[in-house]
Amino acid sequence: MGIQSSIEASSAKFTPAMQRVATAIRDTPSLVLNKTIYELAETCQTSVASVVRFCQALGLSGYAQLRMSLATELGKETAQYGGNLILGAEIAKSDTLREMASKVASLEMLAIDETVSGLDYEALERVVAALDKAQRILLFGIGASQFVAQDLHHKLFRIGRNAFLLADPHEAWTAALLSPPGTVAFGFSHSGETADTVRYIEIARQAGALTIALTGSPESPLAKAAEECLVSRARESRLRAGAMVSRIAQLAIVDCLFLGVANQRYEQTVDALQRTRDVTHPR
C-alpha cells in the first residue's frame, strides 16, 4: 500500500495531533519534501514527537523514511498520471470544473491500480470459492457501501446465485442470526468502523456463516470481525457526498469477484447472461 493510501486507511487510529499532520500531508504531500520535521511540526501546530509517532503509526522508522517513501511515490504518480496528484486529493476552491474532473479521474485510476496490485489473491480465491459453493449469500452495507453491495447482488442474482441484499440493520441482523448451513455473510464498509455492519458480521459468524469483509482499513473492527477480508485502497477528498474514489476501488474488487465466480461455471454463466438479456431486451 502506498504512503498516502496508508494515511487514509489509518486515520481512525490517529490522535488529534497526528490527525493534523495527516490532514496537512493529504492536502499538500509536497510539504514533507519541502519542510524539515521541525517546520512540519510547526505548520501542523504540534510537536516533533507527534510527527515521529505519526510516522511510526504508518510502520515507518521516522521522518527520513516518510520523506523518501513519499518522494518515490509522488514521482511515480506524476510520471503515470500527470502533475495533478502532487496537489493531493483535496479539491481546491479555486479549481475549475476541468481541474476537478482531472483530479477525480486521476485518483480513481490510481485507486483501481493500487487496489488490484495490492489484492491478496489467495484470499480472493477463497472468497470466490465460498461464493460459488454458498447455498445463501447475504450482502449488507450502509450508505454508499450499500451501493457496492447492491452491485454485487445484481451481478450474482443475474447468473442465478441465491443472493440477498439486506436493506436495514434489523433485517441484516435477523438474516445473519438465522443463517442456515452454507451461508456466506458479506459486509461492506470503507472505514470498517460502521457499527451496524460490524454487528451483522459478528452475529453471522456466531451463527456459523462464513463471514467476509470488504473494507479500506485492514486493521478496522470489521476486518477483525470477519474470517476473510478484502482490502480496497483509495484517497478520498473531504469535498464529497458519501464515497467517491473509495466506491470505485470497491467496485473493482466486486468485478473481480463476479468474474471469478462466473468463471467457475463458465458455460452456465454465459447461458444465464444470454437468457436474462433476452428476457429484459426482447426483440
C-alpha positions, 0 to 999 in steps of 0.5 A: 500500500502506498504512503498516502493510501496508508494515511487514509486507511489509518486515520481512525487510529490517529490522535488529534495531533497526528490527525493534523499532520495527516490532514496537512500531508493529504492536502499538500504531500509536497510539504514533507519534501519541502519542510524539515520535521521541525517546520512540519511540526510547526505548520501542523501546530504540534510537536516533533514527537507527534510527527515521529509517532505519526510516522511510526503509526504508518510502520515507518522508522521516522521522518527520513523514511516518510520523506523518501517513501513519499518522494518515490511515490509522488514521482511515480504518480506524476510520471503515470498520471500527470502533475495533478496528484502532487496537489493531493486529493483535496479539491481546491476552491479555486479549481475549475470544473476541468481541474476537478474532473482531472483530479477525480479521474486521476485518483480513481485510476490510481485507486483501481491500480493500487487496489488490484496490485495490492489484492491478496489473491489467495484470499480472493480465491477463497472468497470466490470459492465460498461464493460459488459453493454458498447455498445463501449469500447475504450482502449488507452495507450502509450508505454508499457501501450499500451501493457496492453491495447492491452491485454485487447482488445484481451481478450474482442474482443475474447468473442465478446465485441465491443472493440477498441484499439486506436493506436495514440493520434489523433485517441484516441482523435477523438474516445473519442470526438465522443463517442456515448451513452454507451461508456466506455473510458479506459486509461492506464498509470503507472505514470498517468502523460502521457499527451496524455492519460490524454487528451483522458480521459478528452475529453471522459468524456466531451463527456459523456463516462464513463471514467476509469483509470488504473494507479500506482499513485492514486493521478496522473492527470489521476486518477483525470481525470477519474470517476473510477480508478484502482490502480496497485502497483509495484517497478520498477528498473531504469535498464529497457526498458519501464515497467517491474514489473509495466506491470505485476501488470497491467496485473493482474488487466486486468485478473481480469477484463476479468474474471469478465466480462466473468463471467457475461455471463458465458455460452456465454463466454465459447461458444465464447472461444470454437468457436474462438479456433476452428476457429484459431486451426482447426483440 
